[in-house]
Amino acid sequence: MRRHGRRFLLGALLLGLGAAAPSVAHGAEWGTIVPGTSATAAVRAQFGPATRTSAGKLDGYDTMQWVYEEAQAPVGMNRMTVEFGLLTASGYRPDIVRDFRLEPKFGVFTQQTIVMGWGNPSRVGREENVPIFYYEDGLLVYFDREGWIVERMVFTPRQPRRAQ
């Protein structure tokens, strides 16, 4: 019981630091990183140098990936991966966060803490037999096969509303 209490407390603390209140449901934000807005300098200022970096191409544009692992990952996370390079209405911005992924330590986030922090999802689905919560504000949450423990969270810019 004590272990679960500590996990819940850590999850609640992370939610309190990184998410808006459920009534606001800004899924695209976590801490100070906001996809589509934050730049490389802000990420470096908040988290320091990445454990490893790599360059790539996406649709002909140069991109960057920064990976923070182990001691360099945010508290409660095994890994954080930040992807840079976003095509905006004003042109391509190689220094802007396109998306980022959090891989929490086991039990830090559960389905309950996700709903408490971000509200009910816009849609629920499955990918490769794994339950997924989709938030139009720009959050995808991938659970374990049982649908309880969060294995990965992907933050993106706000997604357009899907036609019904």
Contacts in CASP RR format, 6 or more apart in sequence:
PFRMAT RR
TARGET T0000
AUTHOR 0000-0000-0000
METHOD contacts of the structure
MODEL  1
MRRHGRRFLLGALLLGLGAAAPSVAHGAEWGTIVPGTSATAAVRAQFGPA
TRTSAGKLDGYDTMQWVYEEAQAPVGMNRMTVEFGLLTASGYRPDIVRDF
RLEPKFGVFTQQTIVMGWGNPSRVGREENVPIFYYEDGLLVYFDREGWIV
ERMVFTPRQPRRAQ
7 107 0 8 1.000
7 108 0 8 1.000
8 113 0 8 1.000
10 75 0 8 1.000
10 76 0 8 1.000
10 108 0 8 1.000
11 76 0 8 1.000
11 108 0 8 1.000
11 109 0 8 1.000
11 113 0 8 1.000
12 113 0 8 1.000
12 116 0 8 1.000
14 75 0 8 1.000
14 76 0 8 1.000
14 108 0 8 1.000
14 109 0 8 1.000
15 113 0 8 1.000
15 116 0 8 1.000
15 117 0 8 1.000
16 117 0 8 1.000
17 31 0 8 1.000
18 29 0 8 1.000
18 30 0 8 1.000
18 31 0 8 1.000
19 26 0 8 1.000
19 27 0 8 1.000
19 29 0 8 1.000
19 30 0 8 1.000
19 117 0 8 1.000
19 118 0 8 1.000
20 26 0 8 1.000
20 27 0 8 1.000
20 29 0 8 1.000
20 117 0 8 1.000
21 117 0 8 1.000
22 115 0 8 1.000
22 116 0 8 1.000
22 117 0 8 1.000
22 118 0 8 1.000
22 119 0 8 1.000
25 117 0 8 1.000
25 118 0 8 1.000
25 119 0 8 1.000
25 135 0 8 1.000
25 137 0 8 1.000
26 137 0 8 1.000
27 118 0 8 1.000
27 135 0 8 1.000
27 137 0 8 1.000
27 138 0 8 1.000
27 139 0 8 1.000
27 155 0 8 1.000
28 34 0 8 1.000
28 35 0 8 1.000
28 137 0 8 1.000
28 138 0 8 1.000
28 139 0 8 1.000
28 155 0 8 1.000
28 156 0 8 1.000
28 157 0 8 1.000
28 158 0 8 1.000
29 155 0 8 1.000
30 100 0 8 1.000
30 102 0 8 1.000
30 153 0 8 1.000
30 155 0 8 1.000
31 46 0 8 1.000
32 38 0 8 1.000
32 42 0 8 1.000
32 46 0 8 1.000
33 42 0 8 1.000
33 43 0 8 1.000
33 46 0 8 1.000
33 82 0 8 1.000
33 97 0 8 1.000
33 100 0 8 1.000
33 155 0 8 1.000
34 97 0 8 1.000
35 86 0 8 1.000
35 97 0 8 1.000
35 98 0 8 1.000
35 99 0 8 1.000
35 100 0 8 1.000
35 138 0 8 1.000
35 155 0 8 1.000
35 156 0 8 1.000
35 157 0 8 1.000
36 86 0 8 1.000
36 88 0 8 1.000
36 96 0 8 1.000
36 97 0 8 1.000
36 98 0 8 1.000
36 157 0 8 1.000
37 96 0 8 1.000
37 97 0 8 1.000
38 96 0 8 1.000
38 97 0 8 1.000
39 95 0 8 1.000
39 96 0 8 1.000
39 97 0 8 1.000
40 64 0 8 1.000
40 84 0 8 1.000
40 95 0 8 1.000
41 95 0 8 1.000
43 66 0 8 1.000
43 82 0 8 1.000
43 97 0 8 1.000
47 68 0 8 1.000
47 72 0 8 1.000
47 74 0 8 1.000
47 80 0 8 1.000
48 72 0 8 1.000
49 72 0 8 1.000
50 66 0 8 1.000
50 67 0 8 1.000
50 68 0 8 1.000
50 72 0 8 1.000
50 82 0 8 1.000
51 67 0 8 1.000
51 68 0 8 1.000
51 69 0 8 1.000
51 70 0 8 1.000
51 72 0 8 1.000
52 66 0 8 1.000
52 67 0 8 1.000
52 69 0 8 1.000
53 64 0 8 1.000
53 65 0 8 1.000
53 66 0 8 1.000
53 67 0 8 1.000
54 64 0 8 1.000
54 65 0 8 1.000
54 67 0 8 1.000
55 62 0 8 1.000
55 63 0 8 1.000
55 64 0 8 1.000
55 65 0 8 1.000
56 62 0 8 1.000
56 63 0 8 1.000
56 64 0 8 1.000
56 65 0 8 1.000
57 63 0 8 1.000
58 85 0 8 1.000
59 87 0 8 1.000
61 85 0 8 1.000
61 87 0 8 1.000
61 92 0 8 1.000
61 94 0 8 1.000
62 85 0 8 1.000
62 94 0 8 1.000
63 83 0 8 1.000
63 84 0 8 1.000
63 85 0 8 1.000
63 94 0 8 1.000
63 98 0 8 1.000
64 83 0 8 1.000
64 84 0 8 1.000
64 85 0 8 1.000
64 94 0 8 1.000
65 81 0 8 1.000
65 82 0 8 1.000
65 83 0 8 1.000
65 84 0 8 1.000
66 81 0 8 1.000
66 82 0 8 1.000
66 84 0 8 1.000
67 79 0 8 1.000
67 80 0 8 1.000
67 81 0 8 1.000
67 82 0 8 1.000
68 74 0 8 1.000
68 77 0 8 1.000
68 79 0 8 1.000
68 80 0 8 1.000
68 81 0 8 1.000
68 82 0 8 1.000
69 78 0 8 1.000
69 79 0 8 1.000
70 78 0 8 1.000
73 79 0 8 1.000
73 80 0 8 1.000
74 80 0 8 1.000
74 102 0 8 1.000
76 104 0 8 1.000
76 105 0 8 1.000
76 108 0 8 1.000
77 102 0 8 1.000
77 103 0 8 1.000
77 104 0 8 1.000
77 105 0 8 1.000
77 108 0 8 1.000
78 103 0 8 1.000
78 104 0 8 1.000
78 105 0 8 1.000
79 101 0 8 1.000
79 102 0 8 1.000
79 103 0 8 1.000
80 100 0 8 1.000
80 101 0 8 1.000
80 102 0 8 1.000
80 103 0 8 1.000
81 100 0 8 1.000
81 101 0 8 1.000
81 103 0 8 1.000
82 97 0 8 1.000
82 100 0 8 1.000
83 97 0 8 1.000
83 98 0 8 1.000
83 99 0 8 1.000
83 100 0 8 1.000
84 94 0 8 1.000
84 95 0 8 1.000
84 96 0 8 1.000
84 97 0 8 1.000
84 98 0 8 1.000
85 92 0 8 1.000
85 93 0 8 1.000
85 94 0 8 1.000
85 95 0 8 1.000
85 96 0 8 1.000
85 97 0 8 1.000
85 98 0 8 1.000
86 92 0 8 1.000
86 93 0 8 1.000
86 96 0 8 1.000
86 97 0 8 1.000
86 98 0 8 1.000
86 157 0 8 1.000
87 93 0 8 1.000
88 96 0 8 1.000
98 156 0 8 1.000
98 157 0 8 1.000
99 154 0 8 1.000
99 155 0 8 1.000
99 156 0 8 1.000
99 157 0 8 1.000
100 154 0 8 1.000
100 155 0 8 1.000
101 152 0 8 1.000
101 153 0 8 1.000
101 154 0 8 1.000
101 155 0 8 1.000
102 152 0 8 1.000
102 153 0 8 1.000
102 155 0 8 1.000
103 151 0 8 1.000
103 152 0 8 1.000
104 150 0 8 1.000
104 151 0 8 1.000
104 153 0 8 1.000
106 149 0 8 1.000
107 149 0 8 1.000
107 150 0 8 1.000
108 150 0 8 1.000
109 141 0 8 1.000
109 149 0 8 1.000
109 150 0 8 1.000
109 153 0 8 1.000
110 148 0 8 1.000
110 149 0 8 1.000
110 150 0 8 1.000
111 133 0 8 1.000
111 143 0 8 1.000
111 147 0 8 1.000
111 148 0 8 1.000
111 150 0 8 1.000
113 150 0 8 1.000
114 133 0 8 1.000
114 141 0 8 1.000
114 150 0 8 1.000
115 121 0 8 1.000
118 135 0 8 1.000
118 137 0 8 1.000
118 139 0 8 1.000
121 133 0 8 1.000
121 134 0 8 1.000
121 135 0 8 1.000
121 141 0 8 1.000
122 134 0 8 1.000
122 135 0 8 1.000
122 136 0 8 1.000
123 133 0 8 1.000
123 134 0 8 1.000
123 162 0 8 1.000
124 131 0 8 1.000
124 132 0 8 1.000
124 133 0 8 1.000
124 134 0 8 1.000
125 131 0 8 1.000
125 132 0 8 1.000
125 133 0 8 1.000
125 134 0 8 1.000
126 132 0 8 1.000
127 142 0 8 1.000
129 145 0 8 1.000
130 142 0 8 1.000
130 143 0 8 1.000
130 144 0 8 1.000
130 145 0 8 1.000
130 147 0 8 1.000
130 151 0 8 1.000
131 142 0 8 1.000
131 143 0 8 1.000
131 145 0 8 1.000
131 147 0 8 1.000
132 140 0 8 1.000
132 141 0 8 1.000
132 142 0 8 1.000
132 143 0 8 1.000
133 139 0 8 1.000
133 140 0 8 1.000
133 141 0 8 1.000
133 143 0 8 1.000
134 140 0 8 1.000
135 141 0 8 1.000
136 158 0 8 1.000
136 159 0 8 1.000
136 161 0 8 1.000
137 158 0 8 1.000
137 159 0 8 1.000
138 155 0 8 1.000
138 156 0 8 1.000
138 157 0 8 1.000
138 158 0 8 1.000
138 159 0 8 1.000
139 153 0 8 1.000
139 154 0 8 1.000
139 155 0 8 1.000
139 156 0 8 1.000
140 153 0 8 1.000
140 154 0 8 1.000
140 156 0 8 1.000
141 150 0 8 1.000
141 152 0 8 1.000
141 153 0 8 1.000
141 154 0 8 1.000
142 150 0 8 1.000
142 151 0 8 1.000
142 152 0 8 1.000
142 153 0 8 1.000
142 154 0 8 1.000
143 149 0 8 1.000
143 150 0 8 1.000
143 151 0 8 1.000
144 151 0 8 1.000
END
